[in-house]
Amino acid sequence: MSEAVSVNFKLDSDTKKGMERVCSELGLSMTAAFTIFAKAVNRERRIPFDLALDPDPFYSEANIRYLEKKMDDYKAGKLHLVEHDLIMD
């Protein structure tokens, strides 16, 4: 393992507090989280954002693709909409 070095940068206080909270819930220090991030960037040659406590499934890649397909179907006149009892005026 190579020599450890210090890295300093600034965050706004709300971002730092939020990150500390999330890191704590994940059982990580901020140093550990940034180290994981830096190693993943080095290894994968991309910016990874794979750690999450409660990812919102609405914004998942699969759901976005599904919604885009539905929108394409709607625009092409292929989408058949049906009213049901769950929709209230």
GROMACS elastic network, one bead per residue, 0.5 to 0.9 nm:
[ bonds ]
;  ai    aj funct       b0    kb
    1     4     6  0.85718   500
   11    14     6  0.82218   500
   11    15     6  0.64025   500
   11    16     6  0.60843   500
   12    15     6  0.55087   500
   12    16     6  0.63605   500
   12    17     6  0.88017   500
   13    16     6  0.50357   500
   13    17     6  0.60484   500
   13    18     6  0.84801   500
   14    17     6  0.51500   500
   14    18     6  0.60474   500
   14    19     6  0.84831   500
   15    18     6  0.51360   500
   15    19     6  0.60595   500
   15    20     6  0.85264   500
   16    19     6  0.51072   500
   16    20     6  0.60560   500
   16    21     6  0.85832   500
   17    20     6  0.50728   500
   17    21     6  0.62116   500
   17    22     6  0.87396   500
   18    21     6  0.51176   500
   18    22     6  0.62988   500
   18    23     6  0.85605   500
   19    22     6  0.51124   500
   19    23     6  0.59155   500
   19    24     6  0.83529   500
   19    30     6  0.73954   500
   20    23     6  0.51042   500
   20    24     6  0.59878   500
   20    25     6  0.86000   500
   20    28     6  0.87347   500
   20    29     6  0.74095   500
   20    30     6  0.63596   500
   21    24     6  0.51799   500
   21    25     6  0.63208   500
   21    26     6  0.87309   500
   22    25     6  0.50910   500
   22    26     6  0.62313   500
   22    27     6  0.86041   500
   22    28     6  0.84885   500
   22    52     6  0.85872   500
   22    53     6  0.76800   500
   23    26     6  0.50005   500
   23    27     6  0.60895   500
   23    29     6  0.58847   500
   23    30     6  0.62572   500
   23    32     6  0.87588   500
   23    33     6  0.70064   500
   24    28     6  0.55420   500
   24    29     6  0.65958   500
   24    30     6  0.84078   500
   25    28     6  0.75518   500
   25    53     6  0.81916   500
   26    29     6  0.87840   500
   26    52     6  0.87348   500
   26    53     6  0.76535   500
   28    31     6  0.79986   500
   28    32     6  0.59302   500
   28    33     6  0.63059   500
   29    32     6  0.51143   500
   29    33     6  0.62606   500
   29    34     6  0.86725   500
   30    34     6  0.61070   500
   30    35     6  0.84373   500
   31    34     6  0.52177   500
   31    35     6  0.60544   500
   31    36     6  0.85948   500
   32    36     6  0.61182   500
   32    37     6  0.85342   500
   33    36     6  0.51284   500
   33    37     6  0.61700   500
   33    38     6  0.86610   500
   34    38     6  0.60482   500
   34    39     6  0.85349   500
   35    38     6  0.50887   500
   35    39     6  0.60803   500
   35    40     6  0.84612   500
   36    39     6  0.52737   500
   36    40     6  0.60954   500
   36    41     6  0.86066   500
   37    40     6  0.52011   500
   37    41     6  0.61934   500
   37    42     6  0.86807   500
   37    47     6  0.81403   500
   37    48     6  0.72925   500
   37    49     6  0.84141   500
   38    41     6  0.51321   500
   38    42     6  0.62206   500
   38    43     6  0.86111   500
   39    42     6  0.50581   500
   39    43     6  0.60114   500
   39    44     6  0.84082   500
   40    43     6  0.50295   500
   40    44     6  0.57026   500
   40    45     6  0.76717   500
   40    46     6  0.78528   500
   40    47     6  0.77886   500
   40    48     6  0.68296   500
   41    44     6  0.53891   500
   41    45     6  0.51805   500
   41    46     6  0.52928   500
   41    47     6  0.55999   500
   41    48     6  0.66954   500
   42    45     6  0.54431   500
   42    46     6  0.77417   500
   43    46     6  0.82925   500
   44    47     6  0.79592   500
   44    48     6  0.79955   500
   45    48     6  0.89592   500
   48    51     6  0.85953   500
   49    52     6  0.80551   500
   51    55     6  0.88277   500
   52    55     6  0.57489   500
   54    57     6  0.87264   500
   55    58     6  0.87204   500
   55    59     6  0.82024   500
   55    60     6  0.81382   500
   56    59     6  0.58818   500
   56    60     6  0.70770   500
   57    60     6  0.50610   500
   57    61     6  0.87032   500
   57    62     6  0.87846   500
   57    63     6  0.72699   500
   58    61     6  0.87059   500
   58    62     6  0.89270   500
   58    63     6  0.60723   500
   58    64     6  0.74545   500
   59    62     6  0.82902   500
   59    63     6  0.64858   500
   59    64     6  0.62724   500
   60    63     6  0.53018   500
   60    64     6  0.62162   500
   60    65     6  0.86501   500
   61    64     6  0.51404   500
   61    65     6  0.61751   500
   61    66     6  0.85877   500
   62    65     6  0.51987   500
   62    66     6  0.61911   500
   62    67     6  0.87208   500
   63    67     6  0.60743   500
   63    68     6  0.84622   500
   64    67     6  0.51153   500
   64    68     6  0.60744   500
   64    69     6  0.85557   500
   65    68     6  0.50903   500
   65    69     6  0.61503   500
   65    70     6  0.86376   500
   66    69     6  0.51551   500
   66    70     6  0.62555   500
   66    71     6  0.86793   500
   67    70     6  0.50091   500
   67    71     6  0.61180   500
   67    72     6  0.85596   500
   68    71     6  0.50379   500
   68    72     6  0.61445   500
   68    73     6  0.85706   500
   69    72     6  0.50278   500
   69    73     6  0.61170   500
   69    74     6  0.85280   500
   70    74     6  0.60469   500
   70    75     6  0.85920   500
   70    78     6  0.89039   500
   70    79     6  0.71392   500
   71    75     6  0.61284   500
   71    76     6  0.85064   500
   71    79     6  0.84274   500
   72    75     6  0.51466   500
   72    76     6  0.61290   500
   72    77     6  0.86012   500
   72    78     6  0.84536   500
   72    79     6  0.87475   500
   73    76     6  0.50492   500
   73    77     6  0.61210   500
   73    79     6  0.52598   500
   74    77     6  0.50980   500
   74    78     6  0.57920   500
   74    80     6  0.80452   500
   75    78     6  0.76140   500
   75    79     6  0.81640   500
   76    79     6  0.77776   500
   77    80     6  0.79229   500
   83    86     6  0.83805   500
   83    87     6  0.71441   500
   84    87     6  0.60900   500
   84    88     6  0.89598   500
   85    88     6  0.72624   500
